[in-house]
Amino acid sequence: MSILRMPAIKAETGHSSHASIYNAIHAGLFTMPVRIGERSVGWPSEEVQAINAARIAGQTDEQIRELVNTLHTARCAATGEPFKPTWLDRSAQVKKQAAKRVKRTGLATA
């Protein structure tokens, strides 16, 4: 098993940007990253390959969401604890903070 970083993920999946991958994560169409350092994340290669195979096979978004849930569950099988999407919680928190800064400063993003 290997852990793929963002450039490899974009090359493997055909996504053109970081944002498109994170949008897929929020939509439940891609697995959440694994923390590999204080400020770095990656994705298990097997999970990426499984999602790519599902896309190639023509599975629907709903089927891919089920696959992603299965992959998340399998990640936590060894610990016996349910999957906790803390990454999404942190991501939502950062977005809220950014929205407050935009409101406060009056800056608008394109």
Phi, psi and omega in degrees: 000140175231161178250125182263138177268175188306313180301321179291323178297315179297320179293319182290321188264341183087001175294143184265348183212163174300316184301321181294327177290314180294327174296320177296323178297312181296332178276355180082016184258004178208149182287156178285151181289161176255131179288127179241000178189181182298321181231031180219147179225165176203178181233136175301132184300325181297323179293317179297316179297321180295318180293317177299318179298321179295318177298313181298323180287353177083022180293152180285166177301321180296320178294323179290323175300318178297318177298315180299317177299320178296318180295319177297318180297318180296326178301322186263002183301324183293328183275339182079005179257150178291157179294132180240112183281062182296331179298317179295322177299314180295319179298316179296321179296317179295319179297318179297318179296319179295320179297321178296320179296319179295317179299314184294318184270344181078011179279140176246145178260154181281000000 
